[in-house]
Structures are given as C-alpha cells and as structure tokens.
Amino acid sequence: PHVSQAAAKIELQARVVRGTGRPGAYGIECVILDRSGKEVMRNAIQQEVNEREDTVAFRLPEMHHPALWSPDDPALYTALIRLRQNGKIIDELSDRFGLRWFQFEDHGPFCLNGKRLLLRGTHRHEDYAGYGNAMPDSLHRKDIRMIKEMGANFIRLAHYPQDPEVYRACDELGLLVWDELPWCRGGMGGDEWKKNTRRLLTEQIESNYNHPCIIIRSLGNELNWLPDFSGGDNLDSLRLMLKELNDIAHRLDPGRLTATRKFTEAADLVDVVSPSIWPGWYSGNYKSYETALGESRKKLARFFHAEYGGDSHAGRHTENPVSGDATTVPDGWEENVTPQKVKNVSQNSDWSENYIVDLLDWMLHVSEQLSWFTGSAQWAFKDFPTPLRPENPIPYVNQKGLVDRAGNPKDAYYVFKSYWTTSPEFCYIESHTWTERAGPEQMPREVNVYSNCAQVELFLNGVSQGMRPRNTRTFPACGLSWQVLFKAGENRLTALGFTNGRKSAGDTLVLRYSFAKNEVPDHIEMTAERMPTGPTLITAMAVDRYGRRCLDYSRRIYFTSEGQGRLLVNYGTPTRSSVIEMAGGKAQVEFEPSPTGSTVIEARNQDFKGAYLIVGKR
C-alpha cells in the first residue's frame, strides 16, 4: 500500500450489479469521511454499465498527513459510495477502512507504521457457554473488549473466519488480526476438496478485504496431522497445494502476508511461520523458553510464536507447583523428599492455576525483554469445548483459557494484564479462589501480587510486609512477591499500589489458614446458598473424619437431581457441569429451584457413599 506519515494514495474498486436495470451510463461518486464524519475528499466518474455485473476502479486524490490506524489509535475512515442514474441516487453503501503499513524484519522484530511493535496476542474460538457458536453480537464484542482490556494488540482467529462483528470490533478497538483459512489438520483431500478450499480462501479474502486489523492471511494449521484420507499427508502434494493457495492470496491481496503454523516443512512457501513451541507443558520445561525462541529465530526468517500455555482447572491451587525446570517441589509437610523430574507436565501434574500462572509469568518475563522478537499469541483466551479430552477435569473442555467458558477470569488473566497494561492501575492478590490454605506453623508461604503499579506494599493482618518495586526483569510477579507467616484461622491480605508516590490501586483477600494437615477424605458434606444472580449454588466438600476440608483431594464428583427443580449443566464451566473434578476438595454446581416443590440433589463418586441435599419446599 502507498501509505506513509506524509501521504496516502487510495484506490477504490466497486462491483456494480445491474440486475433489472437498463444498460447505459451511470455516475459513481465516492466520498471519504474521517472519524468525526468530516468530508476529507471526494471523486466521481461516469461509467458505461452494459454487462450484468461490472467492476469499476478509480483513484482518489492523494491524502496528505493521513490519520494512521494502530492499536493505540485505531483511526478509521468511511468510504461512502453512491450510484446515480440521470442525476438521481439509486443506490448507496458505505464501508470503513484504515491506513497503515507494516513489516516483519528478517530474523528481527515487527514494525507498524515505521515503529517497532511487540505483538502481544492470544487466540479466540467462536464459542460461549450456553450458546455454542450461535453468539449474539454483544458476546462477540465482550470477548474482543476483554482481550483489549488485558492489553493485547494482536489476536489469531482460530481456526476459521469468524463473525463479521469480530472484525468490526478489532478495527474499532485496535487489535491486529491473523485471519485463518479453515484448513486445520486432516491433510489433503481430493479434487472436490481442493476446489472448495480455493473457493473458501477467495471468499474469505474478498469478504474481509477492507479491514485494517487484518495483517496475516493464514493458509492453515497443522496441515499434515491426522490425515482424513489415504496419502493425505504426502509432503509433495501438501507443498503443491500450499503454493497454489499462497499464489491466490498474494494475487488477490498483495498488501498482506501469508502464514502457516506447525508446518515448517513448507516454511519457504509462505511469508511468516510459526513452529510448535510448548515448553513446560507438552514437553521440556518453561525455563527453556528463551533458548527455544532463539533456535527458531535462526531457522526462520519471519518467525512468530503462535500457541503456548497450558491447562488450568479454575480454583485448583497448590503450595508446591512444579518448578520452572520441571521438577517436583516438597509441600512442606514431609522431610527429606527427593525432587523428581516431570517429563510431561500436561499428563503428570495437577493442572493448578499456580503452575500456569508461573509458566505464563516466566514466558512474558522472557518475551518482553527480547529486542528482536516479533511477538507471540497465548493459547487460548477462553476455555472451549472439544470432541476430545473426556478425561479433563471438566470433560470435553479444553481448559487452556485465561477465562472460563463463560468469560470469568482465571488468575492467569491478571498476569497478562500486569505486563501489558498501564491504565487503569490495578492490584490482584493471587488468588481470590484460594481462600483455604494450610502448612506447618512458622513455615513461610509465598504471596504474589500482579499489578501494573510502580510499587506495591503488602499488609498481612494490618502489618506491613514491605514495599516492593515492580520490575519486569524479576521473577515471579515482576518482583511483587513476599514470603509471609500466616496465623491459624482468618488472615487478611491487603495490597496497595503506588505510582509516583501516590496510592493508585488496591486489593484485599481474606483467607483461612490451618497448621493441621487434613487426613484422608472420609465423606462429602453438601450446602446450598442462593446466588445474587438467581440460581442456588450447591457445594460439595470432601472432608476428613474431623470435618476438615481435604485440600489435596481432586477426584471427580457426579451431581444428579430428582424432583421439581433442575441442575444447570452442560455449560462446560466450573459451576455448570454435572461431572467435574474437585478443586481443593470442593466442587460446585448451580441449581434452578422450583417454586412449587422440592428436589433431592446428590453428589457422589466411587470413593464415598453419596451425599444428598433437599432443596425447595417440601
């Protein structure tokens, strides 16, 4: 595109469909409006339209000192097109566009409008609890707004074109987009498959051509994995098809780059490549992240890291998450325990929020310091359903989200917000779902605060534990980490954030601490509490013979009901699933009572005799 700080040249193409109108001369007028609605230029031409459909192209006058589109200032112009016959307007339409240019430097950073920009991103599936992918515009907007509020400037739309409202929201809020052709796994198909794939790419490009948010046309993901047809993973055939798609994309949309992920066998055929790098989850350890990035940089001229992270079960916490070098850590109750290496954390860990917070904290700690790095996109913004993974804590749900399937933030959301935002200032004590803790008396316990304030002071039961400066080069929590001694019973943590000596943010957390370790689980206790939103929250707690909550119990619980009301289930969320693993010895489900009768609700598994509760009028 012919865009610079000084000037921009705009060429407009319009498709005129004559329909039932008569052939002849038509007037076509284009008016360009700035973001305030002020006219900045116009042009008009006369065009003979004799065919049923014709494409009209004309250049507009050069625009001087254009307002450039960027994540910090997503300036949008409006093109208003009018079709006239005999001086009368017979049709008109409008669309918005933005002016920007970008570049991936070889083995170096990404630049937007001539300045280096670290791409800080995530991924989005088109899904929401209770809606599936039949989402209203308001929920599409909610997702994109939350991603922006987290501080992201980039989003990979996985693994298919998404609702038009998503692209409009990214244009307006300032999120750069990796737009993906729906070729995800499955290998190559036959002639009909090839024809459809070419058509899909063409339609996707033409439909979303004017969106300034889109910078990358992805031609597919994990193309040679799990082929659907015999020979579908043949490398020569895959490369030939990918080259054809790459040519189509560059011919129809020369101003954008092409990409693939996890198909480095064809790195020479596309513009940008993302290999598969999952240290600390599917293999290796997260402290090897910088080494892995450096190796990919050497191999790939234009390298972007799409997909990293891991699963976390909301509300599940541990005092001793696996360490950064993938080694088990003693929990403090036992002496002389030999640490063990964990070969695959995804299969051999507890999926605690603490571990994922540490992993993501380390990766951001690394990536924010690399001057050459183009950027990355965490997988994925929100938990989402999958036909696989029945063994997960919430069956059939991929739990790698920073928020749950209903958009409720997990702890990891605030880690990203602490690195990527400056306003509004905030403090978040890890963790508001970790309100029961235990350990030997006089054993210090770690408390981390995630914040974008310059300094944070932590108080325990009204006593200052010291003020810490925030520094992204310090791990964990950018140095906002304390070792504290809890008392038995209720403890109150307060974090106060300061910038330029002024108190600017704060957070408070009340938790209970015990010096006694729970024994083995003995039975389930159940309670019911009416929620402010209307339903009743049913809680099942695994307790030992003394009634102490078993914080280390994580087996599955099965909720059932019999009676007038109904359980709110099959939403794939931490409180709307009939089958779910306990987190810290606790599982919950929402229940909608009947005004006319009672319901028996049961919680059971193979470890205990089932417990039940009667809710409602008897």
C-alpha angles and dihedrals in degrees: 000000000000098000132134139149088267104045148353132209115210125198119188128202123191129183112221115201110194097195109170094346122114123258115257146090119331130184117229118194128186124195122187117208126190124226092278092054094254117143112244101172145348141190136182136195138182115235133187108226109191102144124073088250130019136173118227122198129184139157125240124218115277112274115224122215095356122200102252123221116236139146090260094047113016097192112187130193125201123224111205113195122194128189115207134189119188088350094303122117107239099170141002139178138175138208135179128236140171136218119230142123131211144185139195105214115218108267086346145084134306119257128201120192090350097307131100113256123184106220107231108187155153138191132254133205117196097245142110133181110267093011107057106197093328090097126162118233090255092064093045087054092047092056094048092045092052091049090051092046088054087063099253121148097183137051133185111211105219124241110324141024110289138212116305088241090065093059092044091052092048090051092050099041097039110250120151112224137218100201114202134210109227094249100121116158120316097101122227127342132196132277095292091050091051091049092051093046092054090048093049092052092048093049092046093052094045094046096051101030098118098051110111090198092072114087102151132051105201113205095199152313130250089347099178097043120111099351115216094211135042109272091012091129095055104138097213092052092046092050092048092052093045091051090052092051091046090054091050092051094049092046095050097034112021093164095068134063130240126228147175133198127220095001103098090155085084099038090126092060102059136047102239128029133195117193122199110269118169107153113175095020118052092014144351124008133295095241088070090065098105091050091051092050092049092051092052091048090058093050100042126053095203107029129177125172111227119178126022135142132070146242124290129183107223111246096015111125139168136190090220114042118178109280128247091263091053096257127138116247125215113250095222097250097087129052129221095015112164113228114239130211115243111215097190116019093189090062101030107041137076097250090236122173088233094064095047091047089054093046095049092041090055094047092051089044087058102039096048090060100050110099093193098048119115094201144254145245121225118224111261140354096204137023110257139188122260133184086228132060103058087162095064121114086255101034117239093008125115101221101195091110126123084218130031123254091275093052098257109147121244120206092269091066089067092049090062092043090054092055100037107039136063099178137082093027115228146168125212121187113212107267138014089172091052102078098137118062136159142188144138117300114269092018110131116232127204121248118186127192121200111207144144093217120114093239136012130199119201124208126194114197090339095310119114115241091192139276120271129197115229113241123170089209091065124082133240113035093347088290095309092124131121137185107220138179111230122204122227112273127011120011128183121209120193125183120194121193123210133193121183089353092303124118104242108161144009147182136196130202128183117201139167121234129196131196090202123084114225119246124229115307114272106178146336124264119200133201136175128214129178112239123222088239093060111259124096118249113224114202125196115194127191108219136177125237090279093053094253116147111251100230093183096054114108108157123132123276124203118209121201134169138201122190143038102328130059138229115239100231144146092056094113094230132123093259102030104058125098091205116045141142118248119252113211090346093307136105128176139193132183120239131196107211125211119238090219107047150011132264132208112221119193132194117195148152136167094274097063145031104260120265122214141194131198114220127186137017116338 
